[in-house]
Structures are given as C-alpha cells and as structure tokens.
C-alpha cells in the first residue's frame, strides 16, 4: 500500500506542475491565435515525416525519387516535385531547423499579413525558387562546371526554402533598420552555405530567398520610408564586418558539413584533417624499413587532436573579434583584420610553395585531391585574404574611432610580454623535455621553430619539421603555446574595442555651464553639469547633449541644452555622432518635445520611464481641503519650534553638515543597498554653491530633514527650481518633507519663479487610459517589483499631496534589439558600484 505521506508528496509534486502546464497551454493558445496556419503546417510536416518513416534519415529512396525536387526529377517530367518537396525534410536536424525557420519567419508574416497572403507567399517562393534554382544548376552544368554537374544527379526535399522566401519577402514591410539587418544577415548566411557547403538544398534556399526579395514589394508593398539618421557609414561598417566574419567562418561551415562540395569547400582542409588510424601508425613505425612512411603518418597525427583543432580556429576567432570592432568603426579593428588577412595570405604563399614542390602522392593533407581541387587549394587560401584586405583598404575611411590614449601601448606590452614568456617556456621546457621528441632538439632549433608554433596546423601539413613531439610535455608545449598567445591577443583586442576616448572634461563642462545659464534646457538640465558626464557639442558649439558612456551605449542625461530652435538639430546630430562612433544612443528622461523629435526625425521608439510633477507657482496658495496635509505640516513645524534655513552646502556650518552626512548614511544603511546616482543626486551633488539647500532645524540645532533644489535657467535668468535631494531623520518630525517642500515653494513664488519641479519618480506613472506596449508593461512590472526596496510609486503618491500637474518623462531608443544593452547601461549609471553582496540583499528584500 502507498502511505499517506507518499500520496501527499505526489500530490505536492503534481500541484507544482499545474502552473507550468497552464503556462504552456496559454502559450500554445496564444500561438494558435497569432499563427494558426504556421502551427498547422508545422504539425503537418512532422506528421507526414512520422507516417512516411522519414523523420530520422529523410524519405526512403523510393519515396525521395518521387517527391524530391532537382534538375534530374524535373527533366524526367516529375512536374509536381517543386510542391511535394515542401512536405518532407532530409533528416531530423533538417526537420528541427525548418521548424525554427517557419516559426521565425512565417509566423510573424502570418500575424501581420494574414493567412491568405502568407500561404500565397509560401507556395510562390518555394515553387518558383526550386524551379529557378534547378534551372541555374542545370545551365551551369551544361557549361562544364564540375560542382553543378554533381548537383544535377541529386534530388532534395525541405521546407526551409519556403521559410526563407517568406522571411525575405516580409522585409519589404519592415523599418529601414530592420530591413537592412534581416536582409544582410540572411543573405550572408545563404551565400556562405552555397559557397562552402554547396548542396542542392543550399542553392534552392538561396534562390527562394531571392524570389522573396522580388515578390515581397509586389505582394505586400513597401513600408513608408521614415526620416532617420544617415546610415551610409554605419551600413558600410556592418557590411565590411559581415564579409570579414563570413570569410572567416566559411571554412568552419565546410568542415562541419556532412558533404561539403561548394566551390570554396576545399578551404576546410585548413581546419580539418582526417587522422590516420593510430594502430596502423604504430604497426608501420615498428618496421625499420618504413621509417619515412612512419614519419609522414606521425606528421598527420600531429595535425589532429584537440590542441591543433583549437589552433586552427584561432584565426577565425581573431577575425570574428576584429569584425565586432569593425562594426563599431574601430580603427584598431581595421588594422587587426588587415594584419590577420595579410598574415593568412603570407602563410598561403608558404603552403603553395610546398604544394608545388611536392609530388601529389607524397602530400600529407591535400594528397587525396584531384587536379582542380589542388589548384583551388593553392589559389583560394591566397586569393580570399587578399580580396578581403583590398576591401579593407578601400573602406579604411569608415573606421576612424580610436581608443583612449595608451590603450594599444598597454596592449602591445601585454602581447609582447606574453609572447616572450611563452617563448621562454617553450624553449626552456622543450630543452628540459628534449627526450620527449623523436629527435632531441638543440636550444637553437627550439628557438628557430618557435614562430612555427604560432601558425595554424592546416598551413603546416606539407612542411617537414626537424623534430616531432612524442611525449606529453613536448606535445603540450608544441600544441598549446600558439593557442595561448592568440587567445590572450584576441581577448585584449575585444576589451580594447569597448573602450572609448574621453573628451576634455574641464573645457567641456565650462562651455556646458555657459550654455546652460544662457539658454537653459529642461527642468532637469542642471544635472548635465554633474560629475561623470561626457559632452557632445553641435558643430557650432551652440548646443550640447550630456551623456554617460557605459560600454558601447551612450545614455543622455535628459535632453539637449541650448537655444530652443537649436535643440532638434542637436538631437539628430547626437544620434549621428553615436553612429559614427559605433555606439548605441539612448535619450533618457526627455520631455515631450524631444520625444517628438526622436520619433519624427529619427524614427525611434519611446517609452515612459518616469513621471515628473510640476507646481505652478504664481497662483500657489495652500487653501482648501485638498491642501490639508500641507497646512498640517506647516502648523506642526511652527508649534514644535522647527524652522527652515537656507544654505549653500559648501557654506553650511560644520555641525549641520555632519548631521546631514549622518542622516544620509543612516538612510543608505537602512536600505542595505547603494545610493542611486545618475539623475538622483547625493551628497557630492549637494556640494555646489549654485544648489540651494533647505534644512529643517529645531531649537536644539538638530537637523530633522534636508532638501536641495537645482536652478532652471532661461535667457540667463533663473525661472524655476527642481527638487533633487531629500533625506529625513528617522526619529525626527514626521511631516518634515511636506514642510520643507511647501516652505520652498512659497519662497520661490515670492522670488518670482514660474514653477517648482518635484522631479521625476522613476518607473512610476499615472494611468492615462492608454494601451501600453510590451516594453512599457515590462517597465511597469519592474517598478512594482522594486517598489518594496526603492518605493518609486510611494514617492509619486507622496508628491500628489502638492496637487501637481503631471508630465511624462521618456526614454527614446533606436530599436528594440538595443534594449538589453541600454538596460544594462542605465542600471550601471544608477548603480555603478553594485556588488554581488548587494545583489543578494536586494533579492532577499524582494522576496520578503
């Protein structure tokens, strides 16, 4: 019998699964509502595969000859195969890959354009693409091309051509930025597969994609072309980066392909060699009459294994790292990509020399190739890097972004030091373990052979070395020395590409302060003068945008500062500056005017990140029932002998500043979390003679609370003030904040100020009855999650006591794909010193 405890445990486990099953069911329902045709087609694809026994290894030969498409089947009169090939795939991997493509491309198209148009595009691109691809293969084979001659005897099946065709057709209705991205990445992937894998399905997939590019605008129309930042330089950088990365990754595709027959597939031999059987090598090496054969086979073994495989990939890694820097316009990345490609070309010359000078039957790596492939093995490793190097030289003016002074001096010292250290380890260690080589090397032989350890093994297959490793230490030194050096170099380059050259802070902040006082900006504009900001000035230096640079994201500190008519142009110029520098711009805490510029002139998106509360001062009077809480605080302060005293923090008496510091430290300690910065001022921001502090002090000189106010300028006059710093003693007067703000408002009103901004409440907003998008809903949820710790919504509720008018503060950004990086940059701007320990404290507080 099953005990009650066991039944209870089983019930608890069952209960835990209920929410997961419910969530999965809800997601399935949502998918069914959004893309019923796509879901039905995917189910049909898998059901047909299961019923026909095609799921694991594709259709049986008899079935494949009837449903597969290709030049041969079409020539035999099987006219239905362009359609029937859509219902099967080659193997299980192809089924999974096709399913992912269908959900990635066809489902969004169906949700946006409906079932009828999506179904039409699916059939049109697949059928037309397979017919066109088969025709191209047939015509090329008739011209004598060896590669396409092999393809004419093949038939294939797969749904991926249809998915790719629909995806590229859909790009005609995407925004300009996403249209370029999807097309570039998809076409680059399709071309790489054709060039390096070269199967018939690869060709048909490319043909269907090209059909989709033509059919999309005809059937779906074109998206309206919104104005935006000039993108020619950014596009050029991305294109060059894709070409550099693509030519690097291509041989990897060929090496991983089951049957690589593409025109460039011979390059896989630079990465992958088939090792001889170890037992056969051992038998041959035991025979003293076959010593030459023994050494050749051992040389082949030397080119295989984990260490040589990693070393073969190191040029690929270096070029991919360089491509990441090229995308950001980095000058050093341009040099790195150029040097690596020229080095590969030089090694190709060495390889060609060995291939020309060695009889084909004696070749180690390329011995099994035909005459044509041997010629390609000689020409392609030389030609391809030179073509890429030529492209880099032709586009060199697009890569002008430099790292901070001294970055590459330090990188050079690191690389040089690492190289010398590894050379010493190799030479000293190799000489100490010289018995672990087949022929004991001398010191000079080890020194002379060290540069060879930095060359990928694919280029060394035909070079006879004077000694080969036979023991573990010798093998470790021979195989991993070059890997370690190139790995350090790649890592250092990657780090350097993320560092940015700072401007002259002293000159910039003086100019920024002058413009702020002369023209002003938003109510938060004084924050642009705080430490930690960088500055972008327009070409005439009549307007600026302050920003925090975190990694490759520039987060603005509110909107532009300058004459009102200059601000829209400053926003556009800032976006163009970021594009030139290869960094992502983000306009943060901006008002409606700047948001409108970002949306109309840059085609950016915007989301509300805070709610600003404003008091109109000229007609301010704390009369009526709605001001009861404020009058109570004023009266209570008067009765208890508390007074409000104005100070500039640098001139505040020592006994007051010490109490202010203690109150602030108490507040931070109570939170258990670091004090937030960026647009939330702390003690450092108080230390400014132009910032006014209002302190509540009782008759015993005890400080109960403090507030600070930032000036708001217009035409060289102060027209308003913005509340910034707020702290209260936990044991002090309970209504001290209401008292201080009300007192300040009355004082500013009497001085003739137009308004008092109570600043923005981050991640909080009032309900305006709108329909928030997914990003806005995510921010609202984040605000609710953080409420127990930082109390943003409670802060907004507190400010409501002053009967303010509400103004949304926005974040504008160029694209949704940039949001993860922007979120990380904003988090680090607010919490630059956030530690893992504080993270655990935050999690505990959120769970409690």
Secondary structure, DSSP 8 states (H G I E B T S, - for coil): ---HHHHHHHHHHHHHHHHHHHHHHHHHHHHHHH-HHHHHHHHHHHHHHHHTT-TTT-S-HHHHHHH-BSHHHHHTT-TTHHHHGGG--SSHHHHHHHHHHIIIIIHHHHHHH-HHHHHHHHHHHHHHHHHHHHHHHHHHHHTT-HHHHHHTT--B--SHHHHHHHHHHHGGGS-HHHHHHHHHHHHHHHHHIIIII--HHHHHHHHHHHHHHHHHHHHH-----------HHHHHHHHHHHHHHHHHHHHHHHHH-TT--STTGGGGGGT------HHHHHHHHH-GGGHHHHHHHHHHHHT-SHHHHHHHHHHHHHHHHHHHHHHTTBHHHHHHHHHHHHHHHHHHHHHHHHHHHS-GGG-SSSTT--HHHHHHHHHHHHHHHHHHHHHHHHTGGG--B---TTHHHHHHHHHHHHHHHHHHHHHHHHHHTGGGBSS---HHHHHHHGGGGGS-GGGTTT---S--B-SHHHHHHHHHHHHHHHHHHHHHHHHHTT------HHHHHHHHHHHHHHH--STTGGGGGSTT-EEEE-TTSSEEEEEEEETTEEEESSS-EE-HHHHHHHHHHHHHHHHHHT-EEEEEEE-HHHHHHHHHHS--EEEEEEEEEEEE-TT----SGGGHHHHHHHHHHHHTT-EEEEEEGGGS-HHHHHHHHHHHHHHHHHHTS----TTS--HHHH--TTSEEEEEE-TT--EEEEEEEEEEEETTEEEEEEEEEEEE-TTS-TTHHHHHHHHHHHHHHHHT-SEEEEEEEET-----S----HHHHHHHHHHHHHHHHH-HHHHHHHHGGG--EEEEEEEEES-GGGHHHHHHHHHHHH-TT--HHHHHHHHHHHH-
